[in-house]
Amino acid sequence: MSTPSPLHRRGFLAAASALAFVAPVSSLAAAKDAYANSPFRKITDGEWKQRLPGPSYQVLRREDTERPGTSPLLNEHRKGTFACLGCGLPLFSSTTKFESGTGWPSFYRALPGAVATKTDYKIGVARTEYHCAQCLGHQGHVFDDGPKPTGLRYCNNGLALKFIPA
């Protein structure tokens, strides 16, 4: 009987370790996506172009950014909810909106389960990009320079939102 080679043992252990890590992470990600079967996920690019105004389409579907200071929602201070323009999912309460001085509507907390995040390297550094959890429409980026109690700043494109007064 031959003795197992240390190389084979290491390879087996490396593969087993990788599988042990990847399997729970991928199943956890699937379990967290409450909107996986959303009909909004099945809309074609052409249908989105028809449904959305041009600049909003560029932001929501092409991950563009509106020019700072151009959103009428910067001056929206009534009580209500800020929802995704693409599908209507409520994303932020007006009670979490604050003046960040950046030129984009900013919030310190998203509504539970409303946004999904991913890492974005478009400008050469890692940033956390967030999307509407239901239709995956691009909303903006989240930074860790916001006010208490979260310390977060969800920097949102106004073109990706609609305001629903309370």
C-alpha positions as a Markdown table, in Angstrom:
| # | Residue | x | y | z |
|---|---|---|---|---|
| 1 | Met | 0.0 | 0.0 | 0.0 |
| 2 | Ser | 1.4 | 3.4 | -0.9 |
| 3 | Thr | 1.6 | 6.4 | 1.3 |
| 4 | Pro | -0.5 | 9.4 | 0.2 |
| 5 | Ser | 1.7 | 12.2 | -1.2 |
| 6 | Pro | 1.7 | 15.4 | 0.8 |
| 7 | Leu | 0.9 | 17.3 | -2.4 |
| 8 | His | -2.3 | 15.3 | -2.9 |
| 9 | Arg | -3.2 | 15.8 | 0.7 |
| 10 | Arg | -2.6 | 19.6 | 0.5 |
| 11 | Gly | -4.6 | 19.8 | -2.8 |
| 12 | Phe | -7.5 | 17.9 | -1.2 |
| 13 | Leu | -7.4 | 20.1 | 1.9 |
| 14 | Ala | -7.3 | 23.3 | -0.2 |
| 15 | Ala | -10.2 | 22.2 | -2.3 |
| 16 | Ala | -12.2 | 21.1 | 0.7 |
| 17 | Ser | -11.5 | 24.5 | 2.4 |
| 18 | Ala | -12.6 | 26.5 | -0.6 |
| 19 | Leu | -15.8 | 24.5 | -1.0 |
| 20 | Ala | -16.6 | 24.8 | 2.7 |
| 21 | Phe | -16.3 | 28.6 | 2.3 |
| 22 | Val | -18.0 | 29.1 | -1.1 |
| 23 | Ala | -21.0 | 26.8 | -0.5 |
| 24 | Pro | -22.4 | 28.6 | 2.5 |
| 25 | Val | -21.6 | 32.1 | 1.1 |
| 26 | Ser | -23.4 | 31.4 | -2.2 |
| 27 | Ser | -26.4 | 29.9 | -0.5 |
| 28 | Leu | -26.5 | 32.8 | 2.0 |
| 29 | Ala | -26.5 | 35.3 | -0.9 |
| 30 | Ala | -29.4 | 33.4 | -2.5 |
| 31 | Ala | -31.3 | 33.3 | 0.8 |
| 32 | Lys | -30.9 | 37.0 | 1.3 |
| 33 | Asp | -32.3 | 38.0 | -2.1 |
| 34 | Ala | -36.0 | 38.4 | -1.2 |
| 35 | Tyr | -36.6 | 39.8 | -4.7 |
| 36 | Ala | -35.0 | 37.0 | -6.8 |
| 37 | Asn | -38.3 | 36.3 | -8.5 |
| 38 | Ser | -39.3 | 39.9 | -9.0 |
| 39 | Pro | -41.0 | 40.5 | -12.4 |
| 40 | Phe | -38.8 | 43.7 | -12.6 |
| 41 | Arg | -35.8 | 41.4 | -13.1 |
| 42 | Lys | -37.2 | 40.1 | -16.3 |
| 43 | Ile | -37.7 | 43.4 | -18.1 |
| 44 | Thr | -35.6 | 43.7 | -21.1 |
| 45 | Asp | -33.2 | 46.6 | -21.8 |
| 46 | Gly | -35.5 | 47.9 | -24.6 |
| 47 | Glu | -38.5 | 47.8 | -22.2 |
| 48 | Trp | -36.5 | 49.8 | -19.6 |
| 49 | Lys | -35.7 | 52.4 | -22.3 |
| 50 | Gln | -39.4 | 52.8 | -23.0 |
| 51 | Arg | -40.4 | 53.0 | -19.4 |
| 52 | Leu | -37.9 | 55.5 | -18.1 |
| 53 | Pro | -37.0 | 59.0 | -19.1 |
| 54 | Gly | -33.6 | 59.1 | -20.9 |
| 55 | Pro | -31.4 | 60.5 | -18.1 |
| 56 | Ser | -33.1 | 58.2 | -15.5 |
| 57 | Tyr | -32.5 | 55.2 | -17.8 |
| 58 | Gln | -28.8 | 56.1 | -18.0 |
| 59 | Val | -28.5 | 56.2 | -14.2 |
| 60 | Leu | -30.7 | 53.3 | -13.3 |
| 61 | Arg | -29.7 | 50.8 | -16.0 |
| 62 | Arg | -26.3 | 52.1 | -17.2 |
| 63 | Glu | -24.9 | 53.1 | -13.7 |
| 64 | Asp | -24.4 | 56.7 | -14.8 |
| 65 | Thr | -24.3 | 59.6 | -12.4 |
| 66 | Glu | -26.3 | 62.8 | -12.6 |
| 67 | Arg | -24.5 | 66.2 | -12.3 |
| 68 | Pro | -24.3 | 67.3 | -8.6 |
| 69 | Gly | -26.7 | 70.0 | -7.6 |
| 70 | Thr | -29.2 | 69.3 | -10.3 |
| 71 | Ser | -31.8 | 67.2 | -8.5 |
| 72 | Pro | -35.0 | 68.8 | -7.3 |
| 73 | Leu | -35.0 | 66.2 | -4.5 |
| 74 | Leu | -32.1 | 68.0 | -2.9 |
| 75 | Asn | -34.6 | 70.6 | -1.6 |
| 76 | Glu | -37.4 | 68.0 | -0.7 |
| 77 | His | -38.0 | 68.3 | 3.0 |
| 78 | Arg | -41.5 | 67.0 | 3.5 |
| 79 | Lys | -42.4 | 63.9 | 5.4 |
| 80 | Gly | -42.7 | 60.8 | 3.1 |
| 81 | Thr | -40.7 | 58.1 | 1.4 |
| 82 | Phe | -38.1 | 58.1 | -1.4 |
| 83 | Ala | -38.8 | 55.2 | -3.7 |
| 84 | Cys | -37.0 | 53.7 | -6.7 |
| 85 | Leu | -38.1 | 55.4 | -9.9 |
| 86 | Gly | -37.8 | 52.1 | -11.8 |
| 87 | Cys | -40.1 | 49.9 | -9.8 |
| 88 | Gly | -41.5 | 52.0 | -6.9 |
| 89 | Leu | -39.9 | 50.0 | -4.0 |
| 90 | Pro | -39.5 | 52.3 | -1.0 |
| 91 | Leu | -35.8 | 52.8 | -0.3 |
| 92 | Phe | -35.5 | 55.6 | 2.3 |
| 93 | Ser | -37.6 | 57.4 | 4.8 |
| 94 | Ser | -37.5 | 61.2 | 4.8 |
| 95 | Thr | -36.5 | 61.1 | 8.4 |
| 96 | Thr | -33.1 | 59.7 | 7.4 |
| 97 | Lys | -32.4 | 62.4 | 4.8 |
| 98 | Phe | -29.7 | 64.9 | 5.6 |
| 99 | Glu | -27.8 | 67.8 | 4.0 |
| 100 | Ser | -24.4 | 66.3 | 3.0 |
| 101 | Gly | -23.2 | 69.3 | 1.0 |
| 102 | Thr | -22.3 | 66.9 | -1.9 |
| 103 | Gly | -24.9 | 68.0 | -4.4 |
| 104 | Trp | -26.9 | 64.7 | -4.2 |
| 105 | Pro | -29.8 | 63.6 | -2.0 |
| 106 | Ser | -28.2 | 61.8 | 1.0 |
| 107 | Phe | -29.6 | 59.5 | 3.6 |
| 108 | Tyr | -28.0 | 57.8 | 6.6 |
| 109 | Arg | -30.1 | 54.6 | 6.5 |
| 110 | Ala | -31.9 | 52.6 | 3.9 |
| 111 | Leu | -35.1 | 50.8 | 4.6 |
| 112 | Pro | -34.6 | 47.2 | 5.6 |
| 113 | Gly | -34.0 | 44.9 | 2.6 |
| 114 | Ala | -34.4 | 47.8 | 0.2 |
| 115 | Val | -30.9 | 47.9 | -1.3 |
| 116 | Ala | -28.2 | 45.5 | -2.5 |
| 117 | Thr | -24.6 | 46.4 | -2.6 |
| 118 | Lys | -21.5 | 45.5 | -4.7 |
| 119 | Thr | -18.0 | 46.7 | -4.9 |
| 120 | Asp | -17.3 | 49.2 | -7.7 |
| 121 | Tyr | -13.8 | 50.0 | -9.1 |
| 122 | Lys | -14.9 | 52.4 | -11.9 |
| 123 | Ile | -12.8 | 55.3 | -10.7 |
| 124 | Gly | -9.8 | 53.1 | -9.8 |
| 125 | Val | -10.6 | 52.7 | -6.1 |
| 126 | Ala | -13.0 | 50.4 | -4.3 |
| 127 | Arg | -16.4 | 52.0 | -3.5 |
| 128 | Thr | -19.6 | 50.4 | -2.3 |
| 129 | Glu | -22.3 | 50.8 | -5.0 |
| 130 | Tyr | -25.9 | 50.1 | -4.1 |
| 131 | His | -28.9 | 49.2 | -6.2 |
| 132 | Cys | -32.6 | 48.8 | -5.6 |
| 133 | Ala | -33.0 | 45.3 | -4.3 |
| 134 | Gln | -36.2 | 44.7 | -6.4 |
| 135 | Cys | -35.3 | 45.8 | -9.9 |
| 136 | Leu | -31.5 | 46.2 | -9.5 |
| 137 | Gly | -31.7 | 49.8 | -10.6 |
| 138 | His | -28.4 | 51.7 | -9.8 |
| 139 | Gln | -29.0 | 54.3 | -7.1 |
| 140 | Gly | -25.6 | 55.5 | -6.0 |
| 141 | His | -22.8 | 54.8 | -3.5 |
| 142 | Val | -22.6 | 54.5 | 0.2 |
| 143 | Phe | -19.7 | 56.0 | 2.2 |
| 144 | Asp | -18.7 | 55.9 | 5.9 |
| 145 | Asp | -18.7 | 59.7 | 6.4 |
| 146 | Gly | -22.3 | 60.2 | 7.4 |
| 147 | Pro | -24.0 | 61.4 | 10.6 |
| 148 | Lys | -24.9 | 59.4 | 13.7 |
| 149 | Pro | -26.5 | 57.1 | 14.4 |
| 150 | Thr | -25.1 | 55.0 | 11.5 |
| 151 | Gly | -22.2 | 57.0 | 10.3 |
| 152 | Leu | -23.2 | 56.1 | 6.7 |
| 153 | Arg | -24.0 | 58.4 | 3.7 |
| 154 | Tyr | -26.1 | 56.9 | 1.0 |
| 155 | Cys | -25.3 | 59.3 | -1.8 |
| 156 | Asn | -28.2 | 58.9 | -4.2 |
| 157 | Asn | -28.9 | 60.0 | -7.7 |
| 158 | Gly | -32.1 | 62.1 | -7.7 |
| 159 | Leu | -32.9 | 60.8 | -11.2 |
| 160 | Ala | -33.2 | 57.3 | -9.8 |
| 161 | Leu | -35.8 | 58.3 | -7.1 |
| 162 | Lys | -39.4 | 59.5 | -6.8 |
| 163 | Phe | -40.8 | 61.1 | -3.7 |
| 164 | Ile | -44.0 | 59.9 | -2.2 |
| 165 | Pro | -45.4 | 62.4 | 0.4 |
| 166 | Ala | -46.8 | 61.0 | 3.6 |
